[in-house]
């Protein structure tokens, strides 16, 4: 037992080292190559970085001769259709609710004229109105949000929820493992947050408050994704939730006037914009196990 736990500890350390080094190196290619964050080739680089958690888990398995069992690749659909329907539509409902909550708290930031969308419609030359573009964006999030980004999000989730989280559960309670995984996930984002990811660069306390806000967001979303992965013993629900969030996280920005505080919202990465997700995370955190995996008896696959 001690030997197995010692080996697992080494695997955790190796995985975290690999994912941080590989992820940060790829992220830092953007300034090194003189690229502008979020434009042109930098988008391809960012997409490539999303696969470093999965690649790091594979390398860790190879280096430590762990093998490729228990990779959380099986979706386990059988007997869990209701749970997957919740995974498919639940995050989208939370996304819309998050926008409503933010604009109720900060009504002065709401733009009924849809200025951003009108400018987009005019520049596209499609002939579509701002309201048509908004409807299309909403329908895309509802219908294909959970699967449109599933390949790159699986590239992350096979590492975070498919490898790191199960390993941490051997040492800590589910609650602690969920939080630690979220913190590591947030720290992994540090280079891109410094480049302006999610929060820009013009806020007070740049970049440290943005880094802190991102870590908080990753812990919140990580609890939700991790809870689903634990219950379904698969990385697929986490990748679906992650895909939905990536598809619709910025939707409230289309409805906001210029000059909002990105640390607060309206995107769900803000401390206020993400309140519904935070509330759900707290509820799931209280339901998560308070014993580590070695102390559990007869673990069962299910949805509490």
Protein Blocks (a to p, Z undefined) as FASTA:
>chain_A
ZZmmmmmmmmmmmmmmmmmmmmmmmmmmmmmnopaehiajllmmmmmmmmmmmmmmmmmm
mmnonojehkllagolgoplmmmmmmmmmmmmmmmmmmmmmmmmmmmlpcfkommmmmmm
mmnonopafklmmmmmmmmmmmmmmmmmmmmmmmmmmmmmmmmmmmmmmmmcfklmmmmm
mmmmmmmmmmmmmnogonljmbghiaklmmmmmmmmmmmmmmmmmmmmmmnopaklmmmm
mmmmmmmmmmmmmmpcehiafklombfkbmklmmmmmmmmmmmmmmpccbdfklpghiac
ddZZ
